[in-house]
Amino acid sequence: MRLLLIGCTGLVGRGLIPLLHEAGHQLTVVSRRSASAVGLPDRLASELQWIKADPAAASNWASSAALTQALAACDGVVNLAGEPIAEQRWTPQHLRLLESSRLETTRRLAEAMAALETPPSVLVNASAVGYFGTSANAQFEETSAPGSDFLAGLCQRWEQAAAAKPEATRLVVLRIGIVLSADGGALAKMLPVFRTGFGGPIGSGQQWMSWIERSDLCRMIQSALEQPSWSGAINAVAPEPVSMADFASGLGRCLGRPSLLPVPGPVLQLLLGDGAQVVLEGQRVGSTRLQELAFSFRYPSLDAALAAATSSSSR
Ligand SMILES: NC(=O)c1ccc[n+]([C@@H]2O[C@H](COP(=O)([O-])OP(=O)(O)OC[C@H]3O[C@@H](n4cnc5c(N)ncnc54)[C@H](OP(=O)(O)O)[C@@H]3O)[C@@H](O)[C@H]2O)c1
């Protein structure tokens, strides 16, 4: 397939691009950065088409001629673009960026696709398990009702923006759980502390973590692109969500280090403000759809996923 990849230069994209390339797909990457700045191996980067989006107008990228042309020529689109959620304090300005980097990008993508005579046959768009809000007790499946906090509202509007794609385009929305990889994201932040033996659960330890190992998520995106049976909203999570306390002890076990020192919630709140909610509160998410689609996980259990994510050969 000829694929257009947007927002695929980050943690997920760095696993996805090599996988899709090895599978023989022709890839065009849209990024605000140059290929060399993204950290892909030179040989791989040289085999990709690269379209540089204007960083000042990243959410307006779809109006550029190069992009309209690439969109018209492709069979499928993957859109994972979005400013990182839990990296900075949630000031009003940052909240607007969290929204616009997802909503404007996705809206303009759907509009540009709708203007084409022959639109791409499939759009795989990111969303997140934050769609369901947070809860200590509830179990969420694809058909569960959305939550009512900021992230839940953002995910709903993100999914609605993607749903404005043309009729002929199959849409797969992946509600992504916490992505496990040593290459970035939550695990990469925890690893150095745990390696020194000073790790432990963050906050109460009771909150749920619905996680997915990165290579499994990338294989889901590949299946969503290639298999017509994949459509609609799918919870991209492993079958075994765990509590933060179990996650911390699993990580300690995996590294052969103690994991007893809890990180108090207020410390994190000082650093991240409201953004700390992402880590201090969670949700228990399962996926009926992945079972129906008979998706075969390489890493269904946390121990295996942590071992893979912390081994140097993992991707
Ligand atoms: N990682 C997780 O645990 C997790 C969990 C749930 C949902 N998700 C969602 O899945 C998607 C991919 O996750 P990821 O971990 O790979 O994210 P990431 O590493 O933060 O990368 C996100 C991509 O979005 C683009 N981007 C960032 N800020 C932007 C902005 N202000 N305007 C336009 N584009 C921007 C970047 O593209 P360029 O710099 O190349 O332009 C980057 O490649 C994200 O939308 C994220 O919210 C991730």
The ligand as a Gaussian input file, in Angstrom:
#p B3LYP/6-31G(d) Opt

LIG

0 1
 N        2.328000       6.982000      24.175000
 C        1.247000       6.672000      24.874000
 O        1.333000       6.065000      25.971000
 C       -0.120000       7.034000      24.326000
 C       -1.255000       6.629000      25.036000
 C       -2.513000       6.976000      24.541000
 C       -2.642000       7.710000      23.368000
 N       -1.509000       8.096000      22.715000
 C       -1.682000       8.916000      21.502000
 O       -1.109000       8.261000      20.377000
 C       -0.485000       9.215000      19.507000
 C        0.961000       8.794000      19.258000
 O        1.586000       8.640000      20.509000
 P        3.164000       8.834000      20.680000
 O        3.499000       8.371000      22.055000
 O        3.884000       8.273000      19.500000
 O        3.241000      10.433000      20.650000
 P        4.553000      11.361000      20.520000
 O        5.779000      10.564000      20.690000
 O        4.321000      12.515000      21.428000
 O        4.457000      11.797000      18.984000
 C        3.320000      12.473000      18.518000
 C        3.501000      13.011000      17.127000
 O        2.613000      14.103000      17.011000
 C        3.227000      15.175000      16.365000
 N        3.012000      16.389000      17.169000
 C        3.434000      16.634000      18.428000
 N        3.077000      17.867000      18.831000
 C        2.382000      18.404000      17.778000
 C        1.773000      19.662000      17.548000
 N        1.775000      20.630000      18.486000
 N        1.175000      19.876000      16.341000
 C        1.172000      18.930000      15.394000
 N        1.763000      17.727000      15.545000
 C        2.364000      17.463000      16.720000
 C        4.720000      14.893000      16.255000
 O        5.055000      14.926000      14.875000
 P        6.258000      15.814000      14.263000
 O        7.112000      16.308000      15.392000
 O        6.972000      14.867000      13.374000
 O        5.588000      16.877000      13.501000
 C        4.886000      13.489000      16.815000
 O        5.388000      12.612000      15.868000
 C       -0.588000      10.581000      20.197000
 O       -1.626000      11.306000      19.606000
 C       -0.916000      10.241000      21.641000
 O       -1.748000      11.207000      22.265000
 C       -0.253000       7.773000      23.156000

